[in-house]
Amino acid sequence: MKIAGLVLAGGSARRFGGDKLAAEIDGRSLLERAVAASADVCDMVVVALAVDGPAPSLVGPAGVDLELVRDPYPDGGPLVGLAAALEHASRLGAERAVVVGGDMPWLRPAVLRALLDALADPGTDACEPVVDGAPRPLPSALRVRPALAAARIRLGSGGRSLAGLFDELRTATLEEAAWRPLDADGESFRDVDRAADLERPRGAGPG
């Protein structure tokens, strides 16, 4: 069974004020860190880029195929990028996927594995983590085919919400009691919106 890591990297980063995904933490870009964490639990990584943005200089970790895809049109939001990544992963034979943001540099592979483990239940199409009492769409785990079908339906009806996709799927949750031992400070759920977030103290918890 092939597992794909889907890295959503097509956002405009207006609040950051520059090329956010190229910003570095400890000598590695945000995007490189997200790709590396995904590769730790996957056979391939598919990075979904903006339709007209520059292609990043990326090298996939040893033994993991790295693929780049483009959003089919500009400013469509993360669901457009996810659909493009799911389409590509499906063509490559992936059956399951983890989905992360390219601006999530502190992902813990153990949390991604726990999300994927929920898909062992044949009645589960997706798994979201519960953070601060509410489910979050990133990071998450999906069965590729049902997720792609649901994404197409949502986009066809004008839907753009990534969170709304999970309403179309048989979705389980990874409760805090399950992920907290794997990521005591909740850093897997932190993303970078502004430059100041790069300096946020470790252990500050989800943001």
C-alpha positions as CSV (number, residue, x, y, z in Angstrom):
1,M,0.0,0.0,0.0
2,K,1.4,3.4,-1.1
3,I,1.1,6.4,1.2
4,A,1.5,9.9,-0.1
5,G,2.4,13.1,1.8
6,L,0.5,16.0,0.4
7,V,2.1,19.4,1.2
8,L,-0.1,22.4,0.5
9,A,2.2,25.2,-0.5
10,G,0.1,27.4,-2.8
11,G,-1.0,30.2,-0.4
12,S,-0.3,33.8,-1.1
13,A,1.5,34.5,2.3
14,R,0.2,38.1,2.3
15,R,0.4,38.4,6.0
16,F,4.0,37.2,6.0
17,G,5.2,39.9,3.6
18,G,7.6,37.8,1.5
19,D,8.4,34.2,0.3
20,K,7.2,32.6,3.5
21,L,8.0,29.0,2.6
22,A,11.6,29.9,1.8
23,A,12.1,31.4,5.3
24,E,14.5,29.3,7.3
25,I,14.5,27.8,10.8
26,D,17.8,26.3,11.9
27,G,19.1,26.4,8.3
28,R,16.2,24.7,6.6
29,S,13.2,26.3,4.9
30,L,9.7,25.9,6.2
31,L,8.8,23.9,3.1
32,E,11.8,21.6,3.4
33,R,10.9,20.9,7.0
34,A,7.3,20.0,6.1
35,V,8.5,17.8,3.3
36,A,10.9,16.0,5.5
37,A,8.3,15.3,8.2
38,S,5.9,13.9,5.6
39,A,8.6,11.8,4.0
40,D,9.3,10.1,7.3
41,V,5.9,8.3,7.1
42,C,5.3,8.2,3.3
43,D,6.5,6.6,0.1
44,M,6.1,9.8,-1.9
45,V,5.6,13.5,-1.3
46,V,3.5,15.7,-3.5
47,V,3.9,19.4,-3.1
48,A,1.0,21.6,-4.4
49,L,2.2,25.0,-5.6
50,A,0.5,28.1,-6.7
51,V,-0.3,28.2,-10.4
52,D,2.1,31.0,-11.1
53,G,4.6,31.0,-8.3
54,P,8.3,30.1,-8.5
55,A,9.2,26.4,-8.2
56,P,11.2,25.8,-5.1
57,S,14.6,24.1,-5.1
58,L,13.8,20.8,-3.3
59,V,15.5,17.5,-3.1
60,G,13.4,14.6,-1.8
61,P,14.8,12.5,1.1
62,A,16.5,9.3,0.0
63,G,14.0,6.6,-1.0
64,V,11.0,8.9,-1.2
65,D,9.7,10.2,-4.6
66,L,9.1,14.0,-4.6
67,E,6.6,15.4,-7.1
68,L,5.5,19.0,-7.7
69,V,2.0,19.9,-9.0
70,R,0.4,23.3,-9.7
71,D,-3.0,24.6,-8.6
72,P,-5.2,24.6,-11.7
73,Y,-6.1,28.3,-11.2
74,P,-5.1,31.2,-9.0
75,D,-6.5,32.1,-5.6
76,G,-8.6,29.0,-5.3
77,G,-7.7,28.2,-1.8
78,P,-6.3,25.1,-0.1
79,L,-9.0,22.8,-1.3
80,V,-8.0,23.4,-4.9
81,G,-4.4,22.5,-4.1
82,L,-5.5,19.5,-2.2
83,A,-7.6,18.2,-5.1
84,A,-4.6,18.7,-7.5
85,A,-2.3,16.8,-5.1
86,L,-4.9,14.0,-4.5
87,E,-5.3,13.6,-8.3
88,H,-1.6,13.3,-8.8
89,A,-1.2,10.9,-5.9
90,S,-4.0,8.7,-7.2
91,R,-2.3,8.5,-10.6
92,L,0.8,7.3,-8.8
93,G,-1.1,4.6,-7.0
94,A,-1.3,6.1,-3.5
95,E,-4.2,4.7,-1.4
96,R,-3.7,6.8,1.7
97,A,-2.3,10.3,2.4
98,V,-1.3,12.6,5.1
99,V,-2.0,16.3,4.4
100,V,0.1,19.1,5.9
101,G,0.7,22.7,5.3
102,G,4.0,23.9,3.8
103,D,4.1,26.5,6.6
104,M,4.0,23.9,9.4
105,P,7.7,23.5,10.3
106,W,7.4,21.7,13.6
107,L,5.4,18.6,12.5
108,R,6.1,15.4,14.5
109,P,6.1,12.3,12.3
110,A,4.7,10.3,15.3
111,V,1.5,12.4,15.1
112,L,1.3,11.9,11.4
113,R,1.6,8.1,11.9
114,A,-1.2,8.2,14.5
115,L,-3.5,10.0,12.1
116,L,-2.7,7.4,9.4
117,D,-3.3,4.5,11.9
118,A,-7.0,5.6,12.2
119,L,-7.5,4.7,8.5
120,A,-6.9,1.0,9.4
121,D,-10.6,1.0,10.2
122,P,-12.3,0.3,6.8
123,G,-15.2,2.5,7.9
124,T,-12.9,5.5,8.2
125,D,-12.1,7.8,5.2
126,A,-10.3,10.6,7.1
127,C,-8.9,11.5,10.5
128,E,-8.5,15.0,12.0
129,P,-6.8,15.9,15.2
130,V,-8.7,17.7,18.0
131,V,-6.9,20.7,19.3
132,D,-8.2,23.0,22.0
133,G,-11.5,21.1,21.8
134,A,-12.1,21.5,18.1
135,P,-11.1,19.4,15.0
136,R,-8.5,20.8,12.7
137,P,-8.0,20.0,9.0
138,L,-4.2,20.1,9.1
139,P,-2.4,17.9,9.6
140,S,-4.8,15.1,8.7
141,A,-5.0,11.7,7.0
142,L,-7.2,10.7,4.1
143,R,-8.1,7.8,1.9
144,V,-7.1,9.1,-1.5
145,R,-10.1,8.0,-3.7
146,P,-13.0,9.0,-1.5
147,A,-11.2,12.2,-0.6
148,L,-10.6,13.1,-4.2
149,A,-14.3,12.3,-5.1
150,A,-15.5,14.5,-2.2
151,A,-13.1,17.4,-3.2
152,R,-14.4,17.3,-6.7
153,I,-18.0,17.5,-5.5
154,R,-17.2,20.4,-3.1
155,L,-15.4,22.3,-5.8
156,G,-18.1,21.7,-8.3
157,S,-20.6,23.2,-6.0
158,G,-18.5,26.2,-5.3
159,G,-17.1,25.0,-2.0
160,R,-13.6,26.2,-1.0
161,S,-13.4,25.3,2.6
162,L,-10.8,22.6,3.5
163,A,-12.6,22.0,6.8
164,G,-15.8,21.4,4.9
165,L,-14.3,18.5,3.0
166,F,-14.4,16.4,6.1
167,D,-18.2,16.8,6.3
168,E,-18.4,14.7,3.1
169,L,-16.2,11.9,4.5
170,R,-16.5,9.3,7.2
171,T,-14.2,11.1,9.6
172,A,-12.6,10.0,12.8
173,T,-10.8,12.2,15.3
174,L,-7.4,11.9,17.0
175,E,-8.2,13.2,20.5
176,E,-5.7,15.3,22.5
177,A,-5.2,12.4,25.0
178,A,-3.9,10.3,22.1
179,W,-1.6,12.9,20.4
180,R,-0.3,14.7,23.5
181,P,2.1,11.9,24.5
182,L,3.6,12.1,21.0
183,D,3.9,15.9,20.9
184,A,3.8,17.3,24.4
185,D,3.8,20.9,23.4
186,G,1.4,20.6,20.4
187,E,4.0,21.9,18.0
188,S,2.6,19.8,15.1
189,F,-0.3,22.1,15.0
190,R,1.6,25.4,14.8
191,D,1.9,27.2,11.5
192,V,3.7,30.4,10.4
193,D,1.5,33.3,9.3
194,R,3.7,36.2,10.1
195,A,7.5,36.7,10.3
196,A,7.2,37.0,14.1
197,D,5.9,33.4,14.3
198,L,9.4,32.2,13.3
199,E,10.7,33.5,16.6
200,R,7.8,32.2,18.7
201,P,9.3,30.3,21.7
202,R,9.2,26.5,21.4
203,G,6.7,25.0,23.7
204,A,4.2,27.8,23.2
205,G,1.6,25.3,22.1
206,P,-0.7,25.3,19.1
207,G,-1.5,28.6,17.4
